[in-house]
Amino acid sequence: MRVTFLDDVEFDGLPGVNMESKVGVAYPEIGEAYARRTGLSVLDVFTAMHEMEHLKGDSLDEHYDAE
């Protein structure tokens, strides 16, 4: 399980729908998640923790994109 922080260009290039409007995305099938580096440490840490929950299989609610 791994979370990687990416800059805007790298993050927007990830596979998925409307990536430019997201701050994080998880791909549980490969055990990887990505967070947009915002420069706001509280938001970055929250996003990383949230995406780790998705990787663990917790809280896979309506905003999960299975692509």
C-alpha positions in Angstrom: 0.0 0.0 0.0 1.5 3.3 -1.1 0.4 6.9 -1.4 2.4 9.2 -3.7 2.2 13.0 -3.9 2.2 14.5 -7.3 2.2 18.0 -8.7 -0.8 19.3 -10.7 0.5 18.2 -14.1 1.4 14.7 -13.0 -1.9 14.3 -11.0 -4.1 15.5 -13.9 -2.3 13.0 -16.2 -3.5 10.0 -14.1 -6.2 7.7 -15.6 -9.7 8.7 -14.3 -12.6 11.0 -14.9 -12.4 14.7 -14.1 -8.9 14.4 -12.5 -8.4 18.1 -12.6 -11.2 18.5 -10.0 -9.9 15.9 -7.6 -7.2 16.0 -4.8 -6.8 12.3 -4.4 -7.4 8.9 -6.1 -6.9 5.3 -5.1 -6.4 2.3 -7.3 -7.0 -0.6 -4.9 -6.5 -3.2 -7.6 -2.8 -2.3 -7.7 -2.4 -1.0 -4.1 -1.5 2.5 -5.0 -3.0 5.9 -4.3 -2.1 9.4 -5.4 -2.6 12.8 -3.8 -2.3 16.2 -5.3 0.4 18.2 -3.6 -1.4 21.4 -2.5 1.2 22.9 -0.3 -1.3 22.9 2.6 0.0 20.3 4.9 -3.3 19.6 6.7 -5.1 19.0 3.4 -2.3 16.9 2.0 -2.2 14.6 5.1 -6.0 14.3 5.2 -6.1 13.4 1.5 -3.3 10.8 2.0 -5.1 9.2 4.9 -8.4 9.2 3.1 -6.9 7.5 0.1 -5.3 4.9 2.3 -8.8 4.1 3.7 -9.8 3.3 0.1 -6.8 1.1 -0.4 -7.7 -0.9 2.7 -11.2 -1.3 1.4 -12.8 0.9 3.9 -15.4 3.6 3.0 -15.7 2.7 -0.7 -18.7 5.0 -1.1 -20.3 6.7 -4.0 -17.3 8.8 -5.0 -15.1 5.9 -5.8 -14.3 5.6 -9.5 -13.7 2.0 -10.6 -11.8 2.5 -13.8 
